[in-house]
Amino acid sequence: MPARTVALPGGARVPVVADRWRHAYGVVTRGRVQLELRDGTPGPVLGRDAGFWLRGTGVRALRNPGRRTATVRILTPHLEARRNDMISSTDTEVTVGRPHGFRRLAVTGLVAALAAMVVTTLAAALARAAGVDFEIPDGGETIPLGGFVVVTGFFSLVGVVIAAVLLRFSARPARLFVRTAVALTALSMVPPFLVGAAAPTVIALAGLHLVAAAVMIPALTRSLRVSSPRGA
C-alpha cells in the first residue's frame, strides 16, 4: 500500500485529486485538518490520529485551520477498497479515533486539574498573606490551604467528567462544554456571598473560583475541539 505525507502550512489548502485519491485513506499525524466538502462548505475538523476515507469527490480539498503546519499521511491501495471497510454511506466518510480523543482529554484534564490546584492554592496563600483570613462565621472555622487543594481538585475532576460525557454524546462538545462550564462557574460564585463572611473573604473566594475556571475551561475546551469530529 503506497503511502506519502502531505504537509499543510498554516491556512493552506490542498485540493484532492480524485483520480489519485479515489480509494485513499488519510490519517492526521500532526496538527488539525479540516475537510472541504464537494459544494465548498466546511466539513469536520480532524485532530491528530483521526482517520478518514476519501471516496469519489466527496471531499474536494484539505485545509489547515490553524497556524502551525499540519501533516496528513495518505495511504492509497492498489485495489478498490471493499465496501465493508467504509464507515458511512455518504460521499465523505470519516472515522475519528474516539479512544485517542478520550485518552487525550483525560490526560489534559488531569494536568489541568493539577495546575488549577497549584495556582488556586498559591493565590489563596497570597490572599492570606495580604490579610484575608478566610474565616466562615457560620461554622466558626477558617478555611485551611489544604481545603482549597481538595475542593479545586474535586470540582476540576467533575469538569473532566462533564467534558468526557459531552465528547461521547454531543455533536458539538466544545461549544456545549463552554456554556455549561461558564454557567456552573457563575453558580459556584453564589455561596461565598451567603455564608456571612467578611467582604475581603467573599471577594477572595469568588476570585479563586474564577482562577480555577480560567485554568480548566480553556484547557478542556481545546482538547474537546481537537478530539471532536466537528472540531466544535
C-alpha positions in Angstrom: 0.0 0.0 0.0 1.8 3.2 -1.2 1.9 6.0 1.3 3.0 9.6 1.3 2.8 12.5 3.6 1.1 15.8 2.7 2.2 18.9 4.7 -0.2 21.8 5.1 1.3 25.1 6.4 -0.9 27.3 8.5 -4.0 28.3 6.5 -3.0 26.2 3.5 -5.5 24.4 1.2 -4.6 21.3 -0.8 -7.1 20.1 -3.5 -8.0 16.4 -3.5 -7.1 14.8 -6.9 -10.0 12.4 -7.5 -8.1 10.1 -9.8 -5.2 9.7 -7.5 -7.0 9.7 -4.2 -10.2 7.8 -5.1 -9.6 5.0 -2.6 -7.2 6.8 -0.4 -7.2 6.7 3.4 -5.8 9.6 5.3 -4.5 9.9 8.9 -3.8 13.2 10.5 -0.3 12.9 12.0 0.2 16.4 13.3 -2.0 19.5 13.9 -5.6 19.8 12.7 -7.1 19.4 9.2 -10.5 20.5 8.0 -12.2 18.6 5.2 -13.8 20.8 2.5 -16.8 19.2 1.0 -18.0 18.9 -2.6 -20.1 22.1 -2.5 -17.4 24.1 -0.9 -18.9 24.0 2.6 -16.5 23.4 5.5 -16.6 19.9 6.8 -15.3 18.3 10.1 -12.1 19.4 11.7 -10.0 16.4 12.5 -7.3 16.2 15.1 -4.2 14.1 15.5 -4.7 10.3 14.9 -8.1 10.9 13.3 -8.5 8.9 10.1 -10.8 9.4 7.1 -11.7 7.7 3.8 -12.0 9.6 0.5 -14.5 8.2 -1.9 -15.1 9.8 -5.3 -15.1 13.6 -4.9 -16.9 13.8 -1.7 -14.0 15.8 -0.2 -12.6 18.2 -2.7 -9.8 19.8 -0.5 -8.0 19.6 2.8 -7.5 22.8 4.8 -5.3 23.7 7.7 -7.4 25.9 10.0 -4.5 26.5 12.4 -1.3 28.5 12.3 1.2 25.6 12.6 1.9 23.1 9.9 -0.3 20.1 9.8 0.6 16.8 8.2 -1.6 14.0 6.7 -0.4 10.5 5.9 -2.1 9.4 2.7 -2.4 5.6 2.1 -3.5 4.5 -1.4 -4.2 0.8 -2.0 -3.7 -0.6 -5.5 -7.1 -2.3 -5.4 -10.5 -0.8 -4.7 -11.3 -0.8 -1.0 -14.1 -3.1 0.0 -17.4 -1.6 0.8 -17.4 -3.2 4.3 -14.4 -1.1 5.1 -16.4 2.0 4.7 -17.8 3.6 7.8 -20.6 5.6 6.2 -22.8 5.5 3.2 -22.1 9.2 2.4 -19.5 10.6 0.0 -17.4 11.9 2.8 -16.6 9.1 5.2 -14.8 10.0 8.4 -13.5 7.7 11.2 -12.4 9.6 14.2 -10.2 8.0 16.8 -12.5 8.3 19.7 -10.3 6.2 22.0 -7.4 8.6 21.3 -9.8 11.5 21.9 -10.8 10.2 25.3 -7.2 9.5 26.3 -6.1 12.9 25.2 -9.0 14.5 27.1 -8.2 12.5 30.3 -4.5 13.4 30.2 -5.3 17.1 29.5 -7.9 17.1 32.3 -5.6 15.6 34.9 -2.7 18.0 34.0 -5.1 21.0 34.0 -6.6 19.9 37.4 -3.1 19.7 39.0 -2.3 23.1 37.6 -5.6 24.5 38.8 -4.9 23.1 42.3 -1.5 24.6 42.4 -2.5 28.0 41.1 -5.6 28.3 43.3 -3.7 27.3 46.4 -0.9 29.8 45.6 -3.5 32.5 45.0 -5.1 31.7 48.4 -1.7 31.8 50.2 -1.1 35.2 48.6 -4.5 36.4 49.7 -3.9 35.2 53.2 -0.5 36.9 53.3 -2.3 40.1 52.3 -4.6 39.8 55.3 -7.6 37.8 54.1 -8.4 35.4 57.0 -10.9 33.1 55.1 -13.0 32.8 58.2 -16.5 31.4 57.7 -18.7 32.8 60.6 -21.5 30.2 60.0 -19.1 27.4 61.0 -16.7 29.4 63.1 -13.8 27.9 61.2 -11.0 29.2 58.9 -10.5 27.5 55.6 -7.0 25.9 55.5 -4.9 25.9 52.4 -5.4 22.2 52.1 -9.1 22.8 51.8 -8.5 24.8 48.6 -6.5 21.9 47.2 -9.2 19.3 47.9 -12.2 21.4 46.7 -10.4 22.6 43.5 -9.3 19.1 42.7 -12.7 17.6 43.2 -14.6 20.2 41.0 -11.8 20.1 38.4 -12.4 16.3 38.0 -16.1 16.9 37.8 -15.4 19.2 34.9 -13.3 16.5 33.2 -16.2 14.0 33.6 -18.7 16.5 32.1 -16.3 17.1 29.2 -16.0 13.3 28.6 -19.7 12.8 28.6 -20.2 15.6 26.1 -17.4 14.2 23.9 -19.3 10.9 23.9 -22.8 12.1 23.3 -22.7 15.6 21.8 -22.1 16.6 18.2 -20.5 19.9 19.3 -19.0 19.1 22.7 -16.6 22.0 22.9 -19.3 24.7 22.4 -21.7 23.0 24.9 -18.9 22.5 27.4 -18.1 26.2 27.4 -21.7 27.1 28.1 -22.1 24.5 30.8 -18.8 25.4 32.5 -19.5 29.1 32.5 -22.9 28.6 33.9 -21.6 26.3 36.7 -18.8 28.7 37.5 -21.4 31.5 37.8 -23.4 29.3 40.2 -20.3 28.4 42.2 -19.7 32.1 43.0 -23.1 32.5 44.8 -22.3 30.5 48.0 -19.4 32.8 49.2 -22.0 35.7 49.3 -24.3 33.6 51.5 -22.0 32.5 54.4 -21.8 35.8 56.1 -18.0 36.2 55.7 -16.2 39.5 55.7 -16.0 41.3 52.4 -12.3 40.5 51.7 -13.0 36.8 52.2 -16.0 36.8 50.0 -14.1 38.6 47.2 -11.2 36.3 47.6 -13.3 33.1 47.4 -15.1 34.4 44.3 -11.8 35.3 42.7 -10.4 31.8 43.5 -13.3 30.2 41.7 -12.5 32.3 38.6 -8.8 31.4 38.8 -9.7 27.6 38.8 -12.1 28.1 35.9 -9.6 30.2 33.9 -7.2 27.1 34.0 -9.7 24.3 33.5 -12.2 25.7 30.9 -9.7 26.7 28.1 -7.7 23.5 28.6 -10.7 21.2 28.3 -12.2 23.2 25.5 -9.1 23.0 23.4 -8.9 19.2 24.0 -12.6 18.8 23.0 -12.1 20.8 19.8 -9.2 18.6 18.8 -10.9 15.3 19.8 -14.3 16.1 18.2 -15.1 15.2 14.6 -16.7 18.6 14.1 -14.0 20.4 16.0 -16.6 22.4 17.9 
